[in-house]
């Protein structure tokens, strides 16, 4: 039975697009948020909104939203800056919030839970192609936390249907490189040679809803990418040509790392891989609206 209702826990940028597309398909939608502005956005599209904090509020408050006709999409960030392992027999602090939600979902026999993760779990693969079978070897705090949360989610596959959706670089309306390029703060690290993997937020939404409708039972991971990576320089040059913005200055990776002092951001420039998307296309039957970032930006820039 295809779920008739969607609950988005942590309705942020991608979550709002999923909510919008789900409403277009006639599904009942509810979303949790800590933002009054997001409450207004959800209600404007005909979705229910719940002010709820995954760290501060009791998961029992969500009980009335959980049932066998509901698919749950967990779209909450890792919440912490540093990775810390679990102590003793307990759960790591970054895993505990999603574990509480999973327990509640299993008790309510929800139709499915989908965790929106990140390809940061793969670490550096030297520019090689990766897919869902590739080794996860994260070398950033965010990647390490995401890996642990993925393991927790997939471990519930014998109690409810679960999916991990690993997202590459998200872009779409209101989330582009244009503002950064216009500000003059953006630099081409190492000349922009790094391979960048992207996916339009509308394609994320349709892929996640395809999981809700068609993913097999048990536990399954899907890598969400347009499958057509290009260099950062190629994408930036395209945007600059289309907008007339001056090409940004170049900066070495070493200088960039010293200036930012942020291991998560530095890892995005240091770690390279090319993300495949065959499982998403073949198993879920997704037909991408934007075949690569150049096509997506061409649409955004008119």
C-alpha positions in Angstrom: 0.0 0.0 0.0 1.4 3.4 -1.0 1.5 5.7 2.0 -1.1 8.5 1.9 0.7 10.8 4.4 4.2 12.2 4.7 5.8 13.5 7.9 9.0 15.5 7.3 11.1 15.8 10.5 13.3 18.9 10.0 11.6 20.7 7.1 14.5 22.7 5.7 15.4 23.5 2.2 15.0 20.0 0.7 12.2 19.1 3.1 10.1 22.1 1.9 10.5 21.0 -1.7 9.5 17.5 -0.8 6.5 18.8 1.0 5.5 21.0 -2.0 5.8 18.1 -4.5 3.9 15.7 -2.1 1.1 18.2 -1.8 1.0 18.5 -5.6 0.6 14.7 -5.7 -2.4 14.8 -3.3 -0.6 13.5 -0.2 -1.3 14.8 3.2 1.8 16.4 4.6 3.1 17.5 8.0 6.4 18.9 8.9 8.4 19.7 12.0 10.5 22.8 12.4 12.1 25.2 14.9 11.3 28.2 12.7 8.1 30.3 12.7 8.9 31.3 9.1 8.9 27.6 8.0 5.6 27.1 9.8 4.1 29.8 7.6 5.6 28.2 4.5 4.2 24.8 5.3 0.8 26.1 6.1 0.7 28.2 2.9 1.0 25.0 0.9 -1.7 23.2 2.9 0.6 21.2 5.1 0.4 20.8 8.8 3.3 22.4 10.8 4.6 21.4 14.3 7.1 23.5 16.2 9.4 20.7 17.5 13.0 20.4 18.4 14.6 17.0 18.0 17.0 17.6 20.9 14.7 19.4 23.3 11.2 18.0 22.8 9.8 14.6 23.6 9.2 12.4 20.6 5.9 11.4 22.1 4.6 14.7 20.8 4.7 13.2 17.3 2.7 10.1 18.3 -0.5 11.5 16.7 1.3 11.9 13.3 2.7 8.3 13.2 0.7 5.5 11.8 0.8 2.7 9.1 -0.3 5.1 6.4 2.6 7.6 7.0 6.1 7.7 5.5 8.6 9.6 7.6 11.4 11.6 6.1 14.1 12.5 8.6 15.9 15.6 7.3 17.7 16.8 10.5 21.4 17.9 10.3 24.0 16.2 12.4 23.5 18.9 15.1 27.0 18.8 16.5 30.3 20.3 15.3 32.6 17.4 16.5 32.3 13.7 16.2 32.4 11.8 19.5 32.1 8.0 19.8 29.5 6.3 22.0 30.6 5.8 25.6 30.0 2.4 27.2 26.7 0.8 26.1 25.0 4.0 25.2 24.4 5.7 21.9 26.6 8.5 20.5 25.1 11.9 21.1 24.6 12.5 17.4 22.9 9.1 16.9 20.5 9.3 19.9 18.0 11.8 18.3 17.3 9.7 15.2 17.3 6.5 17.3 14.4 7.9 19.4 12.5 8.7 16.2 13.1 5.3 14.8 11.9 3.6 18.0 8.7 5.6 17.8 8.2 4.8 14.1 8.7 1.1 14.7 6.2 1.1 17.5 3.7 2.9 15.3 4.4 0.6 12.4 4.9 3.5 10.0 5.1 2.6 6.3 8.7 3.7 5.8 11.4 6.0 7.2 13.9 7.8 4.9 17.0 9.4 6.2 18.5 12.2 4.1 22.2 11.7 4.5 25.2 13.0 2.5 28.0 11.6 0.3 30.4 13.0 2.9 30.3 9.5 4.3 32.5 8.3 1.5 35.5 10.6 2.2 38.2 10.9 -0.5 38.2 8.4 -3.5 40.7 10.2 -5.6 38.2 11.2 -8.3 37.0 7.7 -8.9 33.4 6.7 -9.6 31.5 5.6 -6.5 28.1 4.0 -5.9 26.2 2.6 -2.9 28.6 -0.3 -2.7 31.7 1.9 -2.3 33.6 1.9 0.9 32.6 4.6 3.3 35.7 6.2 4.8 34.7 9.6 6.1 37.5 11.9 7.2 35.4 14.9 8.4 33.3 15.2 11.6 30.1 15.6 9.6 30.9 12.6 7.5 31.7 10.4 10.5 28.4 11.4 12.2 26.4 10.8 9.0 28.0 7.3 8.7 27.0 6.4 12.3 23.5 7.6 11.7 23.2 5.7 8.5 24.3 2.5 10.4 21.6 3.2 13.0 18.9 3.7 10.4 19.8 0.6 8.3 20.0 -1.4 11.5 16.2 -1.0 11.9 15.6 -2.7 8.5 14.2 -5.8 10.3 11.6 -3.8 12.2 10.4 -1.3 9.5 11.2 -0.4 5.9 14.1 2.2 5.9 16.0 4.0 3.2 19.2 6.1 3.3 19.2 8.9 0.7 22.8 10.1 0.2 22.7 13.6 -1.3 25.4 15.3 -3.2 25.7 19.2 -3.6 22.1 20.6 -3.6 21.2 23.6 -5.6 17.9 25.2 -6.8 15.9 28.4 -6.4 17.3 30.5 -3.6 20.4 28.2 -3.2 22.9 28.9 -5.9 26.5 30.1 -6.2 25.4 33.4 -7.7 25.2 35.3 -4.4 28.6 34.0 -3.2 30.2 35.0 -6.6 28.6 38.4 -6.5 29.8 39.0 -2.9 33.5 38.5 -3.9 34.0 36.1 -1.0 34.1 33.0 -3.2 37.5 31.7 -4.4 38.4 29.0 -6.8 40.3 26.6 -4.5 43.2 24.9 -6.3 42.0 26.5 -9.5 38.6 24.9 -9.3 40.0 21.5 -10.6 38.0 19.6 -8.1 35.2 17.4 -9.5 31.8 18.5 -8.1 28.7 16.4 -7.9 25.3 18.2 -7.9 21.6 17.5 -7.9 18.7 20.0 -8.3 16.3 20.1 -5.3 13.4 19.2 -7.5 15.1 16.0 -8.5 15.8 15.2 -4.8 12.1 15.6 -4.0 11.0 13.4 -6.8 13.5 10.7 -5.9 12.5 10.7 -2.3 8.8 10.4 -3.2 9.7 7.6 -5.5 11.2 5.8 -2.5 8.0 6.4 -0.6 6.0 4.8 -3.5 8.3 2.2 -5.0 11.4 1.3 -2.9 11.6 -2.4 -1.9 11.0 -3.5 1.7 13.8 -3.8 4.3 16.8 -1.5 4.2 18.2 0.1 1.1 20.5 3.0 0.3 20.2 5.3 -2.7 22.8 7.8 -3.9 21.0 10.9 -5.2 23.1 12.6 -7.9 22.5 13.8 -11.5 25.3 11.4 -12.4 27.1 14.0 -14.6 29.8 15.7 -12.5 32.0 18.5 -13.8 34.8 20.5 -12.4 34.1 23.5 -10.1 35.8 25.7 -12.6 33.6 24.6 -15.4 30.4 25.3 -13.4 31.7 28.7 -12.1 32.8 29.8 -15.6 29.4 28.9 -17.0 27.7 31.0 -14.3 30.0 33.9 -14.8 29.5 33.8 -18.6 25.7 33.8 -18.1 25.6 36.6 -15.5 28.5 38.8 -16.3 30.0 38.3 -12.8 33.8 38.5 -12.7 35.6 35.2 -12.4 36.7 34.7 -8.8 40.3 34.7 -7.6 42.1 31.5 -7.1 43.5 30.2 -3.8 45.6 27.2 -2.8 44.0 24.5 -0.7 46.6 25.1 2.0 45.7 28.8 2.2 42.0 28.0 2.2 42.3 25.5 5.0 44.3 27.9 7.1 41.9 30.7 6.5 38.7 28.8 7.3 39.8 26.4 10.1 36.7 24.3 9.4 37.4 20.6 8.7 33.9 20.0 7.3 34.2 22.8 4.7 37.8 21.9 3.8 36.8 18.3 3.3 34.4 19.4 0.6 37.3 20.7 -1.4 39.8 18.0 -0.6 37.7 14.9 -1.1 37.0 14.0 -4.7 34.8 11.3 -6.3 32.3 11.0 -9.1 28.8 9.9 -7.9 26.8 7.3 -9.9 23.0 7.3 -9.9 22.1 4.0 -11.6 20.3 2.6 -8.6 18.1 5.7 -8.3 17.3 5.7 -12.0 16.8 1.9 -12.5 15.1 0.8 -9.3 13.0 3.9 -8.6 12.3 4.8 -12.2 13.4 8.5 -11.7 13.7 10.6 -14.8 15.8 13.6 -14.0 14.4 17.1 -14.7 17.9 18.5 -14.9 20.5 16.2 -16.4 23.5 18.1 -15.0 24.2 21.3 -13.1 24.8 23.3 -16.3 21.2 22.5 -17.4 19.9 23.3 -14.0 21.7 26.6 -13.7 20.6 27.5 -17.3 17.0 27.2 -16.1 17.6 29.1 -12.9 19.4 31.9 -14.7 16.8 32.1 -17.4 
